[in-house]
Amino acid sequence: MTAVAGGVRALARIVAREDGRGGTSLPVLDGEGPLALRRTRAFGAEARVVVVGAMSGPLGGDHFTVEADVETGARLHVGSAAATIALPGQAKGEARYDVRLSVADGGELRWLPEQLISARGSDLHVTTRVDVGATGRLVLREEQVLGRVGEEPGRLSSRIRVGVAGRVVLDQELACGPGAPGGWDGPAGVGGCRAVGQLVVVRPEFADAPVAARVLGDHAAVLPLAGPAALVSAVAADALRLRRLLDEALEALDSLG
């Protein structure tokens, strides 16, 4: 971790590797400052890691980076101990939270952190970039909550880019809160909802049996991507309802494979 005049710089790295005994080892598990990493009990061949927020933030001017590499044959599940709250800080300028993930052929990653809450007065830019091998498997969930109870949100912008076998299958941006393009809260945006989420599922079998596009209730939809992947987009009145929508969507996709 590095503390500079403009904020805190912190990096967390995870490498998951097949251990040769039917499980997954973690030769690299290294977190700094606000990005503490803890290994928890494995589930079968799957190693499990929890990101524990050891400090408040990200605050204005902070720059956090999380990297995870899943090698051939390894299985990794990453969650977080609690929601991440973007807060205003003394330093001017936006905070940044970068996530860099890679899944090799035959590897599997389930990236399921808790919600990101955009508190009033905060300014956060999130980027998530994922590269998946042709026979890799991915479940990735992102959830953003616009403001704490009874408050307006801060400025939140996010971009998620997913590539499979070197081909980009998803490149999507979202901006909410003060300074965001007009209409972000309207019918073509979040429609007045306070929580917005995405679920990306990559599976080799989707290449031969693509997921069909369909609407899930009034506030969620499943869309096939241009590759062995599917995207679920959802909005909800609050974080609890959003999680329920995404869990139901994942259960439906799991039933296909």
N, C-alpha and C positions, 0 to 999 in steps of 0.2 A: 504494500500500500504506500502511496505517495501523497502527502498533503502539500498542496501548493496554494498560492494566493487565490487562484480561481476556483478552488475546490479540491475534492479528494479524487485520486485516481486509484482504482482497485481492479485486480484481475483474479478470476477463479478459473482453474483448468481441471478437466476430468478426462482421463483416457481409460476406456474400457477394453479389455482384451480377453479372449477366450483362454481359460486356464489349462486346457488339456484334460480336465477331469469332469467335464460336463457342466462347468460353472463359468463365471466371469470374474476376472481379477481387475483391480483398479491400480495399475502401476503408477498413475499420476492422480492425486487427489489433493489439490493445493488451492486454498482460498486465502485472500488477504482482507484484513480489516472488516468491512461491512459484508463481505461475501464469504462467510465461514461455511465449510462443507463437512457434512457428517455422513459416514456410511451407516446404513441401518441393516436390519436383518434381510438377507437375500430371500428371494422367492423363486424356488427352483433354480434354473440356470440364470436367472435375472439378478444382477447386482442393483442395489437401490441406494440412492444418495439424496440427502435433503440439504437444501440451501437454507442456512440459518442467518437471518439478518442480525448481525452483531452490533449495528449502529443504526441511527435514523438515516433515512434518505432513500433515494437520491435527493440531495438538496441542489439548489441552484449552483451551477458551476461544476458539479460532480460528474465523473465519467467512470461508469462501471462496465466491465466486460466479463462475460462468462463464455467459456469455450468448452465444448465436449466433443470428443472423437470416439466413435464406436468402431472398433476394428472388426475384421471378418469373423463371423461366428459369435461375436459377443452380444450380450443383451443387457441393456441399461435402462433403468427407470429413475427419472429425476423429478423431485417435487420440491416444495418449499414449506417451511415450518409455519409461515403466516403470510398474510398479504403484504405486498410491497406498497409503501405510501410515498408518492412524490410530493415533496414539501417545498415551500419557498425557502430560500437561504439568504445569507447576508451577501454572498457573491452574486454579481449580476451575470446574466446570460443563462442559457438553457442548460439543463442537466441532460446527460446522455446515458442510455443503457443499451449496450450492444450484446447480442447473443449470436454466437457462431457455432454451428453444429454440423457434424459430418457423420455419415453412416456408410460404412463400406459394404460391398456385396456380402450378403449373408448375415449382416448385422441388424440389430433391432434397437430402436430408441423410442421410449415413451417419455415425452417432455410435458409434464403436467404440473406446472407451478400454480400457486394460488393467485388471486386477483391482483392487478395493479390498480391502485386507487389514486386518482388525480385530484389532489386537494386544492382548494382555492388559493390562488396566488402562485402556484407552481408552474414550471415550464419544462416539460420533459419530452425528449425525442428518443423513441425506441426503435432499434433496427434488429430484425431477426433474419439471419441468413442460414439456410440449410442446404447441404449437398448430400444427396442420397445415391448410392450405387444402384445399378439396374436391378439387383435382387435384394436390396436393402428394404427395411420396413420401418415406418415412422408413424407415431401418433403425437401430434403437437397441438397443444391447447393454449390459446391466448385469451385472456379476459380483462377488460378494462372497465372500471367503475368511475363514472363521471361525478366526482365530488363525494364527500362524506355526507352523513345524514344532515339534511337541512342546509347544505351549502352549495354554492355554485362550483363547477369544476375549474381547475386550472387549465392551462393550454397543454394539450397532449397531441403529439403527432407520432405515428408509428408506420413502419414499413416492414412487410414480411415478404421474403423472396425464397422460393423453394425450387431447387433444381433436382432432376432425376436423370442419372446417366448422362450428365453434362447438358441436359436440356432444361431450360426454365419452364416450369409448369404453372407457377404462380408468382406474380409480382404485384402486390397490392399495398396501397397507402390509405391511411385514415388520419384525419385531423379534426379535433374537437376543441371547444372552449374558446376563450378570448383570442382574437386574431386569426381564427380558422376561417376558411372560405365561407361566404354566406350560404346559408341553407343546410349547414351541417346538422342542425337540430330539427330540420323539417322532414316532410314525408319521404324525400329522396335520400335522407341521411338516417339519423337514429330515431327520427319520429317522436321526439320527446322522451324517449326511454333513457334510463340512467346507467344501463349496463350494456356492453357490446362485446361480442366474442366471436372467435374463429376456431375451428377445429380442422386440422389438415391430417388426412390419413393417406399414407403411401403403402401399397401392397403389390407385389408382383402379379398376383392373380387378377388384379383389376385391369391388366393389359388385355386379357382374353374375355373378361366379363366386366365391362365398365359399369360403374354405379349409375343408376338412372336418376335424372334430375327430378326432385319432388319438393313440395312444400311440407314443412312440419309445423302444423298448427298455424297461428297467425303471425309468428315472429321469428321463424327460422326456415332455412332452406338448405337442401343438399344439392351440390353441383358437381358433376364430373369435370375433372381437369384434363388437359391435353397430355395425358400420360397415365401411368398406373396409379392414379391419385384421385382423391375427392376432397372437396371443401364444404364445410358446414359454416354458414354465417347466421348469427342470431343476435337479436336485441331483446331486452327485457326491462321490466320496471326496476329490478334490483338484482344484486349478485346471486342471491339464492335461486331465483327463478331462472337466471341465465345458466347457472350450473346444472340445474335440472334439465333444461333444454339440451345442453351439450352432452350430458351423460346419456340421455335417451337416444340422441343421435349416434353416439359412439356404440351403444348397445346394439342399435339397428345395423350399423356397419359391421360390427363384430359377428353378427349372425350370418353375414354373407360369406365369411371366410373362416 
